[in-house]
Amino acid sequence: MFATALAIALAAQAAPAAAPAPALPRVDIETTAGPIVVEVDTVHAPITAKNFLAYVDQHKLDGETFYRTVKVQDHFGFVQFGVNGDPKRVLPPIAHEPTTETGLHHTDGTLSIARREPGTAQGEFTIMVGDQRPSFDADPSKPGDNLGYAAFGHVVSGMDVVTAIMDAPVDPAATNRGSFKGEIPAAPVKIISARRETAAN
């Protein structure tokens, strides 16, 4: 029995330790309302995550705004930001990564990407306030376009800032390129900078 136990112990020592999962990239978004830090899931949603990081690395989000807020009820809705269709800042559209493939969900603080038809998403992003899995996730049981939106990260700090942006007054008459009437902030929050965190951070 002692020999068996010793053999098991030696085998356990000889077995290589599992490599720790690589840290997911984080992005510091400095805004005029305060800082927001998001973690980008390059493992489960590599296409959408890489796209967002391209906008960050090329500084395309600097100076842009949170131009849309949708508040359904207290602590439930979303905010939208991005390059706002600016042809000088927008990158090519990307393939759609539905939540049924990535395993991610639109829970409180989830970072997602806006789109029209699947495969048209570019540089407009949303942050969920509240759990919105039924409406934003893919649902194969529904008719028509049932692929939902592509979740690709989540807020790790600064949800109070996100909620404050959503709660701020809107201009009831304003639109954004002819859309989103009643959802345009009266005083849009500006993105000062969006930068990847370094290991030293």
C-alpha positions as CSV (number, residue, x, y, z in Angstrom):
1,M,0.0,0.0,0.0
2,F,2.9,2.4,0.9
3,A,4.5,1.7,-2.4
4,T,1.3,2.4,-4.3
5,A,0.8,5.7,-2.4
6,L,4.4,6.7,-3.1
7,A,4.0,5.9,-6.8
8,I,0.9,8.1,-7.0
9,A,2.6,10.9,-5.2
10,L,5.6,10.7,-7.5
11,A,3.4,10.7,-10.6
12,A,1.5,13.7,-9.3
13,Q,4.8,15.6,-8.9
14,A,6.0,14.6,-12.3
15,A,2.8,15.7,-14.1
16,P,3.2,19.2,-15.6
17,A,1.0,21.8,-14.0
18,A,-1.7,23.2,-16.1
19,A,-0.8,26.5,-17.7
20,P,-2.8,29.4,-16.3
21,A,-5.3,30.9,-18.7
22,P,-3.9,34.0,-20.4
23,A,-5.2,37.2,-19.0
24,L,-7.9,38.9,-21.1
25,P,-7.1,42.4,-22.4
26,R,-8.6,45.3,-20.5
27,V,-9.4,48.7,-21.8
28,D,-9.5,51.9,-19.8
29,I,-12.2,54.2,-21.2
30,E,-11.8,57.8,-19.8
31,T,-14.9,59.8,-20.1
32,T,-16.1,63.2,-19.0
33,A,-18.4,61.4,-16.6
34,G,-15.7,59.2,-15.1
35,P,-13.6,56.1,-15.9
36,I,-14.9,52.8,-17.2
37,V,-12.8,49.6,-17.4
38,V,-13.9,46.8,-19.7
39,E,-12.5,43.3,-20.2
40,V,-12.5,42.1,-23.7
41,D,-13.1,38.3,-24.3
42,T,-10.7,37.5,-27.1
43,V,-11.1,33.7,-26.3
44,H,-14.9,33.2,-26.7
45,A,-15.6,36.1,-29.2
46,P,-12.3,36.6,-31.0
47,I,-13.6,38.3,-34.1
48,T,-15.7,40.9,-32.3
49,A,-13.1,41.4,-29.6
50,K,-10.3,41.9,-32.1
51,N,-12.5,44.5,-33.9
52,F,-13.1,46.5,-30.8
53,L,-9.4,46.4,-29.9
54,A,-8.6,47.7,-33.4
55,Y,-10.8,50.8,-32.7
56,V,-9.0,51.2,-29.4
57,D,-5.4,50.7,-30.7
58,Q,-6.0,53.1,-33.6
59,H,-7.5,55.7,-31.2
60,K,-10.7,55.8,-33.3
61,L,-12.9,56.2,-30.2
62,D,-11.0,59.2,-28.8
63,G,-13.2,62.2,-28.9
64,E,-16.4,60.3,-29.7
65,T,-19.5,60.3,-27.4
66,F,-22.1,58.1,-25.8
67,Y,-24.7,59.3,-28.3
68,R,-27.6,57.0,-27.4
69,T,-29.2,56.0,-24.1
70,V,-32.2,53.7,-23.8
71,K,-33.8,53.5,-20.3
72,V,-36.7,51.1,-20.0
73,Q,-36.9,51.3,-16.2
74,D,-34.6,51.8,-13.2
75,H,-31.4,49.9,-13.8
76,F,-32.5,48.4,-17.1
77,G,-31.5,49.6,-20.5
78,F,-28.3,50.3,-22.4
79,V,-26.0,53.0,-23.6
80,Q,-24.4,53.2,-27.0
81,F,-21.1,54.7,-28.2
82,G,-18.7,54.5,-31.1
83,V,-17.6,56.2,-34.2
84,N,-21.2,57.1,-35.1
85,G,-20.8,56.1,-38.8
86,D,-17.9,58.5,-39.4
87,P,-16.4,57.3,-42.7
88,K,-13.0,58.5,-41.7
89,R,-13.0,56.3,-38.6
90,V,-15.1,53.3,-39.4
91,L,-13.4,49.9,-40.2
92,P,-14.7,47.2,-42.4
93,P,-17.7,45.1,-41.2
94,I,-17.1,41.8,-39.4
95,A,-18.6,38.3,-39.3
96,H,-21.3,37.9,-36.7
97,E,-20.6,35.8,-33.6
98,P,-24.0,34.8,-32.0
99,T,-24.2,34.1,-28.4
100,T,-25.2,30.5,-29.2
101,E,-21.7,30.0,-30.5
102,T,-19.7,32.1,-28.0
103,G,-21.5,31.1,-24.9
104,L,-21.5,34.7,-23.7
105,H,-24.7,36.4,-22.6
106,H,-26.1,40.0,-22.4
107,T,-26.1,40.3,-18.6
108,D,-25.5,43.5,-16.6
109,G,-22.4,45.2,-17.8
110,T,-22.0,43.2,-21.0
111,L,-20.2,44.9,-23.9
112,S,-21.9,44.2,-27.2
113,I,-21.8,45.4,-30.8
114,A,-24.6,47.0,-32.7
115,R,-25.6,45.8,-36.2
116,R,-28.2,45.8,-38.9
117,E,-28.1,42.4,-40.7
118,P,-25.7,39.8,-39.5
119,G,-22.2,40.6,-40.8
120,T,-22.7,44.4,-40.9
121,A,-21.3,45.3,-37.4
122,Q,-18.5,47.8,-37.5
123,G,-17.8,50.5,-34.8
124,E,-20.9,51.0,-32.7
125,F,-20.9,49.5,-29.3
126,T,-23.4,49.0,-26.4
127,I,-23.2,48.4,-22.7
128,M,-26.0,46.6,-21.0
129,V,-27.6,47.9,-17.8
130,G,-29.4,45.0,-16.3
131,D,-29.8,41.4,-17.5
132,Q,-31.1,41.4,-21.1
133,R,-30.5,37.9,-22.3
134,P,-34.0,37.3,-23.6
135,S,-33.9,40.2,-26.1
136,F,-30.3,40.6,-27.1
137,D,-29.1,37.0,-27.1
138,A,-29.5,34.7,-30.1
139,D,-32.7,32.5,-30.0
140,P,-32.9,29.8,-32.7
141,S,-36.6,29.2,-31.7
142,K,-37.6,32.7,-33.0
143,P,-38.6,33.3,-36.6
144,G,-36.6,35.6,-39.0
145,D,-33.3,37.1,-37.8
146,N,-32.9,35.3,-34.6
147,L,-29.1,35.6,-34.2
148,G,-29.2,38.4,-31.6
149,Y,-26.2,40.6,-31.0
150,A,-22.5,39.7,-30.4
151,A,-21.5,40.0,-26.8
152,F,-17.7,40.2,-26.4
153,G,-16.7,41.6,-23.0
154,H,-17.9,43.2,-19.8
155,V,-17.4,46.1,-17.5
156,V,-15.1,45.3,-14.6
157,S,-15.3,48.8,-13.0
158,G,-17.3,51.9,-13.6
159,M,-20.8,50.6,-13.9
160,D,-21.9,53.6,-11.8
161,V,-20.6,55.8,-14.6
162,V,-22.5,53.7,-17.2
163,T,-25.7,53.9,-15.2
164,A,-25.3,57.7,-14.7
165,I,-24.9,58.1,-18.5
166,M,-28.1,56.1,-19.0
167,D,-30.0,58.1,-16.4
168,A,-29.0,61.5,-17.7
169,P,-31.7,63.6,-19.4
170,V,-32.4,63.2,-23.1
171,D,-33.4,65.7,-25.7
172,P,-36.9,64.6,-26.7
173,A,-36.7,66.3,-30.1
174,A,-33.1,65.3,-31.1
175,T,-32.2,62.5,-33.5
176,N,-28.9,60.9,-34.5
177,R,-28.7,60.7,-38.3
178,G,-32.5,60.7,-38.4
179,S,-32.8,57.9,-35.8
180,F,-33.2,57.3,-32.1
181,K,-35.6,60.2,-31.4
182,G,-36.1,60.4,-27.6
183,E,-32.9,58.5,-26.9
184,I,-30.3,61.3,-27.6
185,P,-28.6,62.7,-24.4
186,A,-29.1,66.4,-23.9
187,A,-25.5,66.6,-22.9
188,P,-23.6,63.7,-24.5
189,V,-20.7,62.2,-22.4
190,K,-17.4,62.4,-24.3
191,I,-14.8,59.7,-24.5
192,I,-11.5,61.4,-23.7
193,S,-9.4,58.3,-24.5
194,A,-9.7,54.5,-24.8
195,R,-6.4,52.6,-24.2
196,R,-5.4,49.0,-23.4
197,E,-4.1,48.4,-19.9
198,T,-0.5,47.4,-19.8
199,A,0.9,44.7,-17.5
200,A,2.2,47.4,-15.2
201,N,-1.4,48.6,-14.6
